[in-house]
């Protein structure tokens, strides 16, 4: 972009940023407002919005709090970026910028347990004495009530947050003083010993509800402790907020707000629930609703029911639907989707026709949307972490729920400059809706009219009329419909139906196994197709190293492609190129038609899978642009089986590991699709190592014919070593020099020549390299067989080619195919690495490389090559 200088006027702003404004989708009516806010750096969102915690503090939402309503497209806001980075730099940046990881942890709600620990520490010791006096006074007050009015006067006792420890609890002697207690709350105290507490509690024979929440005792509170309490307190219906299997209409009445300290429900009958209209049973660990209290007869007026967070595994899906369906007054239902009522919001809405709202979404809208996953009824994927996990690790794991991205692209580095960023606290509080009332878009403001002066913001504006108290939402997948796998991509932020994805994966796996090809038996090999009639062959090339090193007397370099017998080029030669250069059908070209089926990673996966299904030498691989659903199913299966679940994402057609990522985070995998089409391949978590480091090997394969298949492999290969010791530590996944071996462009080049590597590898691992090499050659042949079998149109009598085949060994020394490299890329690699590979005792010198390559392909010479 060329400009005349700094932005001074509104016209300057539009002239310089016109394309960016249009691409961001910003309404033209807001351009001037945006210009003024950008030029003055006005961040006035705080005057209109407020951030509120939700989901028990594990998520935040943005609420419109201005006194006046806001009309659609009437205002625009700047959102600052709290963190911007290239993916590989994320850990380093979080560690090195003071206070950054703490800010991100707070923004992403992954420090709430630490905050509570700090608060507990602050409170320790400072109120202990007063609280102990407080509990004695409370109990004494209740004792006087019993003496005055009788034992039934005190049946509900709340002794919460009073610093009660085991000794104090025993000293209170509650069973003797209050024998008719039906509800006892001891939340937020310091009770520790299960045996001590259980022995005392079971003396309360009429107890219906016991709360020990937020006590240290819960760390050792297993099923046996719970069973002991329930067995000895047969009337107990609620234990630590969860329903026991003995629950009755009393527990339902408590959740419905009927029973409490003022109305304990001592004389409870089923008739007491007749007027109940709203019942929140969320997170009560209910296994079955088959209970005489839970019925349309006892609760005929019930219009709202929340069942979220309950297993309800005592029912089949159909039986549970029928039970809910009988509540004819029920209009609003909250339930996990996927969950005990099924995987589909559409099916639930269809089978319970009285519903008008399902998880807050109008059922008419759900039914109109068809059979896809309805994002608004899915549970959010909240960040998870383990106790004691460092803040840095928590943030790296949770950030995929918050990240956005943009790319600074030019012709040279189209995929190297993807920038990920986290919006500030205001922007990050925008939650998702499939019917959002705001839109956001990244925007680069160039105050000096140049890209070098660019400052990144996110722009926020209303797309609907907003009233006071409305939650402000955005569409995380704006512009992405089901044709681009919208429902599957929502898995990055929501718990989508596992069983649906697993079924799709199982179908995919069944197809791979059933199509594991019998075609392989059809491959054939015959004698080579030599083309030499005794005269030197004229070679046209645009590759300097070929021109320099091809000294074989059987070939002559020519500068005129029309006079060449062989065209060895770095260009892709299609029909247009042939016509433009003037090539004819008798000239040999160093590429085969349709070779993309090998050299583009998604096509390679498809080719191998069509031919052989899922062979041992090819890791499970998914084209995320078309097979995201099946991949998610595979991921869930591995997660449920507690199997290795680390994956590597590779762009379809990029070299040098550009935009390649290793991760086990499902949200990260889905989000990484945003930086371009990728395959997702099972990472080789246990590779063979060389002196503790990861390595791979590039073999050069010469193809003389596809039909019949005729292949040769060069006697020397490239061994490429990682620079760092191999580890699966989470932070190491961001370290390029630990998990990748192509150091030509990043890091220190670390290669070995063939004889030296073989000798040292055999010594380190006590193996015979010839056995490994034999398995590698068999695998490579199958790779090219798959192309010949699935794509016979590759055959051309005038095609000869050289490919790089990258191979890794697993810890059992079995070969795994990584990729097949396009001939010009392979040629560039050869040029770069020749001196390294062919020096130091090699029998073949660098200058001989192209001599034996051309000799094999065009003169039927087999020096320094072996047939496959």
Secondary structure as the mmCIF struct_conf table of DSSP 4:
data_model
#
loop_
_struct_conf.conf_type_id
_struct_conf.id
_struct_conf.beg_label_comp_id
_struct_conf.beg_label_asym_id
_struct_conf.beg_label_seq_id
_struct_conf.end_label_comp_id
_struct_conf.end_label_asym_id
_struct_conf.end_label_seq_id
BEND BEND1 UNK A 5 UNK A 6
BEND BEND2 UNK A 9 UNK A 9
HELX_RH_AL_P HELX_RH_AL_P1 UNK A 10 UNK A 24
TURN_TY1_P TURN_TY1_P1 UNK A 25 UNK A 25
HELX_RH_3T_P HELX_RH_3T_P1 UNK A 28 UNK A 30
HELX_RH_AL_P HELX_RH_AL_P2 UNK A 31 UNK A 40
TURN_TY1_P TURN_TY1_P2 UNK A 41 UNK A 41
HELX_RH_3T_P HELX_RH_3T_P2 UNK A 45 UNK A 47
TURN_TY1_P TURN_TY1_P3 UNK A 48 UNK A 48
STRN STRN1 UNK A 49 UNK A 54
HELX_RH_3T_P HELX_RH_3T_P3 UNK A 55 UNK A 57
TURN_TY1_P TURN_TY1_P4 UNK A 58 UNK A 58
STRN STRN2 UNK A 59 UNK A 64
BEND BEND3 UNK A 67 UNK A 68
STRN STRN3 UNK A 70 UNK A 70
TURN_TY1_P TURN_TY1_P5 UNK A 72 UNK A 73
BEND BEND4 UNK A 74 UNK A 74
STRN STRN4 UNK A 76 UNK A 79
STRN STRN5 UNK A 81 UNK A 85
HELX_RH_3T_P HELX_RH_3T_P4 UNK A 87 UNK A 89
HELX_RH_AL_P HELX_RH_AL_P3 UNK A 90 UNK A 96
BEND BEND5 UNK A 97 UNK A 97
TURN_TY1_P TURN_TY1_P6 UNK A 98 UNK A 99
HELX_RH_AL_P HELX_RH_AL_P4 UNK A 100 UNK A 107
TURN_TY1_P TURN_TY1_P7 UNK A 108 UNK A 109
HELX_RH_AL_P HELX_RH_AL_P5 UNK A 112 UNK A 123
TURN_TY1_P TURN_TY1_P8 UNK A 124 UNK A 126
BEND BEND6 UNK A 127 UNK A 127
HELX_RH_AL_P HELX_RH_AL_P6 UNK A 128 UNK A 149
HELX_RH_3T_P HELX_RH_3T_P5 UNK A 151 UNK A 153
STRN STRN6 UNK A 156 UNK A 158
BEND BEND7 UNK A 161 UNK A 162
STRN STRN7 UNK A 165 UNK A 165
HELX_RH_AL_P HELX_RH_AL_P7 UNK A 166 UNK A 172
HELX_RH_AL_P HELX_RH_AL_P8 UNK A 174 UNK A 177
TURN_TY1_P TURN_TY1_P9 UNK A 179 UNK A 180
BEND BEND8 UNK A 182 UNK A 182
STRN STRN8 UNK A 183 UNK A 185
TURN_TY1_P TURN_TY1_P10 UNK A 187 UNK A 188
BEND BEND9 UNK A 189 UNK A 189
STRN STRN9 UNK A 190 UNK A 190
HELX_RH_AL_P HELX_RH_AL_P9 UNK A 194 UNK A 201
TURN_TY1_P TURN_TY1_P11 UNK A 202 UNK A 203
TURN_TY1_P TURN_TY1_P12 UNK A 205 UNK A 206
STRN STRN10 UNK A 209 UNK A 211
TURN_TY1_P TURN_TY1_P13 UNK A 213 UNK A 214
BEND BEND10 UNK A 215 UNK A 215
HELX_RH_3T_P HELX_RH_3T_P6 UNK A 216 UNK A 220
HELX_RH_AL_P HELX_RH_AL_P10 UNK A 223 UNK A 232
TURN_TY1_P TURN_TY1_P14 UNK A 234 UNK A 235
STRN STRN11 UNK A 238 UNK A 239
TURN_TY1_P TURN_TY1_P15 UNK A 240 UNK A 241
STRN STRN12 UNK A 242 UNK A 243
HELX_LH_PP_P HELX_LH_PP_P1 UNK A 244 UNK A 244
TURN_TY1_P TURN_TY1_P16 UNK A 245 UNK A 246
HELX_RH_AL_P HELX_RH_AL_P11 UNK A 249 UNK A 255
TURN_TY1_P TURN_TY1_P17 UNK A 256 UNK A 257
BEND BEND11 UNK A 258 UNK A 258
BEND BEND12 UNK A 260 UNK A 263
TURN_TY1_P TURN_TY1_P18 UNK A 266 UNK A 267
HELX_RH_3T_P HELX_RH_3T_P7 UNK A 270 UNK A 273
TURN_TY1_P TURN_TY1_P19 UNK A 274 UNK A 275
STRN STRN13 UNK A 278 UNK A 280
TURN_TY1_P TURN_TY1_P20 UNK A 282 UNK A 283
BEND BEND13 UNK A 284 UNK A 284
TURN_TY1_P TURN_TY1_P21 UNK A 292 UNK A 293
BEND BEND14 UNK A 294 UNK A 295
TURN_TY1_P TURN_TY1_P22 UNK A 296 UNK A 298
TURN_TY1_P TURN_TY1_P23 UNK A 300 UNK A 301
STRN STRN14 UNK A 304 UNK A 306
TURN_TY1_P TURN_TY1_P24 UNK A 308 UNK A 309
TURN_TY1_P TURN_TY1_P25 UNK A 313 UNK A 314
BEND BEND15 UNK A 315 UNK A 315
HELX_RH_AL_P HELX_RH_AL_P12 UNK A 317 UNK A 325
TURN_TY1_P TURN_TY1_P26 UNK A 326 UNK A 326
TURN_TY1_P TURN_TY1_P27 UNK A 328 UNK A 329
STRN STRN15 UNK A 332 UNK A 334
BEND BEND16 UNK A 337 UNK A 338
STRN STRN16 UNK A 339 UNK A 339
TURN_TY1_P TURN_TY1_P28 UNK A 340 UNK A 341
STRN STRN17 UNK A 342 UNK A 342
BEND BEND17 UNK A 343 UNK A 343
HELX_RH_AL_P HELX_RH_AL_P13 UNK A 345 UNK A 351
TURN_TY1_P TURN_TY1_P29 UNK A 353 UNK A 354
BEND BEND18 UNK A 356 UNK A 356
STRN STRN18 UNK A 357 UNK A 358
TURN_TY1_P TURN_TY1_P30 UNK A 359 UNK A 360
STRN STRN19 UNK A 361 UNK A 362
HELX_RH_AL_P HELX_RH_AL_P14 UNK A 363 UNK A 368
TURN_TY1_P TURN_TY1_P31 UNK A 369 UNK A 369
BEND BEND19 UNK A 371 UNK A 372
HELX_RH_3T_P HELX_RH_3T_P8 UNK A 375 UNK A 377
BEND BEND20 UNK A 378 UNK A 378
STRN STRN20 UNK A 379 UNK A 380
TURN_TY1_P TURN_TY1_P32 UNK A 387 UNK A 388
HELX_RH_AL_P HELX_RH_AL_P15 UNK A 391 UNK A 398
HELX_RH_3T_P HELX_RH_3T_P9 UNK A 399 UNK A 401
TURN_TY1_P TURN_TY1_P33 UNK A 402 UNK A 402
STRN STRN21 UNK A 404 UNK A 407
BEND BEND21 UNK A 411 UNK A 412
TURN_TY1_P TURN_TY1_P34 UNK A 414 UNK A 417
STRN STRN22 UNK A 418 UNK A 423
HELX_RH_AL_P HELX_RH_AL_P16 UNK A 425 UNK A 428
TURN_TY1_P TURN_TY1_P35 UNK A 429 UNK A 429
STRN STRN23 UNK A 431 UNK A 432
TURN_TY1_P TURN_TY1_P36 UNK A 434 UNK A 435
BEND BEND22 UNK A 437 UNK A 437
STRN STRN24 UNK A 438 UNK A 446
TURN_TY1_P TURN_TY1_P37 UNK A 447 UNK A 448
BEND BEND23 UNK A 449 UNK A 450
HELX_RH_3T_P HELX_RH_3T_P10 UNK A 451 UNK A 453
STRN STRN25 UNK A 454 UNK A 462
BEND BEND24 UNK A 463 UNK A 464
STRN STRN26 UNK A 466 UNK A 466
TURN_TY1_P TURN_TY1_P38 UNK A 468 UNK A 469
HELX_LH_PP_P HELX_LH_PP_P2 UNK A 470 UNK A 470
STRN STRN27 UNK A 471 UNK A 474
TURN_TY1_P TURN_TY1_P39 UNK A 476 UNK A 479
HELX_RH_3T_P HELX_RH_3T_P11 UNK A 482 UNK A 484
TURN_TY1_P TURN_TY1_P40 UNK A 485 UNK A 485
HELX_RH_AL_P HELX_RH_AL_P17 UNK A 486 UNK A 489
HELX_RH_3T_P HELX_RH_3T_P12 UNK A 490 UNK A 492
TURN_TY1_P TURN_TY1_P41 UNK A 493 UNK A 493
STRN STRN28 UNK A 494 UNK A 495
HELX_RH_AL_P HELX_RH_AL_P18 UNK A 498 UNK A 514
TURN_TY1_P TURN_TY1_P42 UNK A 515 UNK A 515
BEND BEND25 UNK A 516 UNK A 516
BEND BEND26 UNK A 518 UNK A 518
HELX_RH_3T_P HELX_RH_3T_P13 UNK A 519 UNK A 522
BEND BEND27 UNK A 534 UNK A 535
HELX_LH_PP_P HELX_LH_PP_P3 UNK A 536 UNK A 536
STRN STRN29 UNK A 537 UNK A 541
BEND BEND28 UNK A 542 UNK A 542
HELX_RH_AL_P HELX_RH_AL_P19 UNK A 544 UNK A 549
TURN_TY1_P TURN_TY1_P43 UNK A 553 UNK A 554
STRN STRN30 UNK A 555 UNK A 557
BEND BEND29 UNK A 559 UNK A 559
HELX_RH_3T_P HELX_RH_3T_P14 UNK A 561 UNK A 563
BEND BEND30 UNK A 565 UNK A 565
STRN STRN31 UNK A 566 UNK A 568
BEND BEND31 UNK A 570 UNK A 571
HELX_RH_AL_P HELX_RH_AL_P20 UNK A 575 UNK A 581
TURN_TY1_P TURN_TY1_P44 UNK A 582 UNK A 582
TURN_TY1_P TURN_TY1_P45 UNK A 585 UNK A 586
BEND BEND32 UNK A 587 UNK A 587
STRN STRN32 UNK A 588 UNK A 589
BEND BEND33 UNK A 590 UNK A 591
TURN_TY1_P TURN_TY1_P46 UNK A 593 UNK A 595
HELX_RH_AL_P HELX_RH_AL_P21 UNK A 596 UNK A 599
BEND BEND34 UNK A 600 UNK A 600
HELX_RH_AL_P HELX_RH_AL_P22 UNK A 601 UNK A 612
BEND BEND35 UNK A 613 UNK A 614
TURN_TY1_P TURN_TY1_P47 UNK A 616 UNK A 617
BEND BEND36 UNK A 618 UNK A 618
STRN STRN33 UNK A 621 UNK A 623
HELX_RH_AL_P HELX_RH_AL_P23 UNK A 624 UNK A 640
TURN_TY1_P TURN_TY1_P48 UNK A 641 UNK A 642
STRN STRN34 UNK A 647 UNK A 651
TURN_TY1_P TURN_TY1_P49 UNK A 652 UNK A 653
TURN_TY1_P TURN_TY1_P50 UNK A 656 UNK A 659
STRN STRN35 UNK A 661 UNK A 663
HELX_RH_AL_P HELX_RH_AL_P24 UNK A 666 UNK A 671
HELX_RH_3T_P HELX_RH_3T_P15 UNK A 672 UNK A 675
BEND BEND37 UNK A 676 UNK A 676
STRN STRN36 UNK A 678 UNK A 682
BEND BEND38 UNK A 685 UNK A 686
STRN STRN37 UNK A 687 UNK A 687
STRN STRN38 UNK A 689 UNK A 690
TURN_TY1_P TURN_TY1_P51 UNK A 691 UNK A 692
STRN STRN39 UNK A 693 UNK A 705
TURN_TY1_P TURN_TY1_P52 UNK A 706 UNK A 709
STRN STRN40 UNK A 710 UNK A 714
BEND BEND39 UNK A 715 UNK A 715
STRN STRN41 UNK A 718 UNK A 725
HELX_RH_3T_P HELX_RH_3T_P16 UNK A 730 UNK A 734
HELX_RH_AL_P HELX_RH_AL_P25 UNK A 736 UNK A 739
BEND BEND40 UNK A 744 UNK A 747
STRN STRN42 UNK A 751 UNK A 752
HELX_RH_AL_P HELX_RH_AL_P26 UNK A 754 UNK A 765
TURN_TY1_P TURN_TY1_P53 UNK A 766 UNK A 766
HELX_RH_AL_P HELX_RH_AL_P27 UNK A 769 UNK A 790
HELX_RH_3T_P HELX_RH_3T_P17 UNK A 792 UNK A 794
TURN_TY1_P TURN_TY1_P54 UNK A 797 UNK A 798
STRN STRN43 UNK A 799 UNK A 799
STRN STRN44 UNK A 801 UNK A 809
STRN STRN45 UNK A 810 UNK A 810
TURN_TY1_P TURN_TY1_P55 UNK A 811 UNK A 812
STRN STRN46 UNK A 815 UNK A 821
HELX_RH_AL_P HELX_RH_AL_P28 UNK A 823 UNK A 838
BEND BEND41 UNK A 840 UNK A 841
BEND BEND42 UNK A 843 UNK A 844
HELX_RH_3T_P HELX_RH_3T_P18 UNK A 846 UNK A 848
HELX_RH_AL_P HELX_RH_AL_P29 UNK A 849 UNK A 859
TURN_TY1_P TURN_TY1_P56 UNK A 863 UNK A 864
STRN STRN47 UNK A 865 UNK A 867
#
